[in-house]
């Protein structure tokens, strides 16, 4: 399986689990964010509720380098979505980890 396919499968799996939960989320996959002049990044998955949001960054291979990249991407996304109730998650085939930034 290619890394891109594994990455897309992770996104689909997390989205499926969120949809099966008892809470109703508005889910967006591969959401590009930024201003009108330039794109700042792409969110793999964002799940929104009225009072909070969950942002997920997926990596198809779990490594220290990928974790550091994910934390950087999630930190940039948090600056763009400054809601105090934004929770960030790193997802790899080995599991899901909350990221504090």
C-alpha positions in Angstrom: 0.0 0.0 0.0 1.4 3.4 -0.9 1.9 6.1 1.8 -0.8 8.2 0.2 -3.3 5.4 0.2 -2.4 4.6 3.9 -2.8 8.3 4.7 -6.2 8.5 3.1 -7.3 5.3 4.9 -6.4 6.9 8.2 -8.4 9.9 7.4 -11.4 7.8 6.4 -11.1 5.6 9.5 -11.0 8.6 12.0 -13.9 10.2 10.1 -15.9 7.0 10.3 -15.3 6.6 14.0 -16.4 10.2 14.6 -19.6 9.7 12.6 -20.4 6.6 14.7 -20.0 8.4 18.0 -23.0 9.6 19.8 -22.0 13.3 19.2 -22.8 15.0 16.0 -19.8 16.6 14.3 -19.5 18.6 11.2 -16.6 16.9 9.5 -14.4 18.3 6.8 -11.5 16.4 5.2 -8.5 17.8 3.5 -9.5 21.4 4.2 -7.2 24.1 2.8 -7.0 27.2 5.0 -5.5 30.6 4.6 -6.3 34.0 3.5 -7.2 35.3 0.1 -3.6 35.9 -0.9 -2.1 32.5 -0.1 -2.8 29.1 1.4 -1.3 28.5 4.9 -1.9 24.8 5.1 -4.2 21.8 4.8 -6.0 20.2 7.6 -6.3 16.4 7.2 -9.5 16.4 9.2 -11.5 18.8 11.3 -14.5 17.9 13.4 -16.6 20.8 14.6 -19.2 21.1 17.3 -20.9 24.3 18.5 -18.6 24.7 21.5 -15.3 23.1 20.3 -13.4 21.7 17.4 -11.0 18.8 16.9 -8.2 19.0 14.4 -6.4 15.9 13.3 -3.1 15.5 11.4 -2.5 12.1 10.0 0.9 10.5 9.2 1.0 7.1 7.5 4.3 6.2 9.1 5.0 6.8 12.8 8.4 8.4 13.3 9.9 11.2 15.4 10.3 13.3 12.3 6.7 12.8 11.3 5.6 13.6 14.8 7.6 16.9 14.8 6.1 17.8 11.4 2.6 17.1 12.6 3.1 19.3 15.7 4.4 22.1 13.5 1.4 21.8 11.2 -1.1 21.6 14.1 0.5 24.6 15.8 0.1 26.7 12.6 -3.5 25.5 12.3 -4.3 26.5 15.9 -3.0 30.0 15.2 -5.4 30.2 12.3 -8.3 28.8 14.3 -7.8 30.7 17.6 -10.8 29.2 19.4 -9.8 28.4 23.0 -11.6 25.1 22.7 -9.6 23.6 19.8 -8.0 20.2 20.5 -5.2 18.9 18.3 -4.5 15.3 17.6 -1.6 13.4 15.9 -2.7 10.2 14.2 -0.5 7.3 13.0 -1.2 3.7 12.4 -0.1 3.0 16.0 -2.7 5.3 17.5 -4.0 8.7 18.3 -2.2 11.2 20.6 -3.4 14.6 21.8 -0.9 17.4 21.0 -0.6 20.4 23.4 0.7 23.5 21.7 
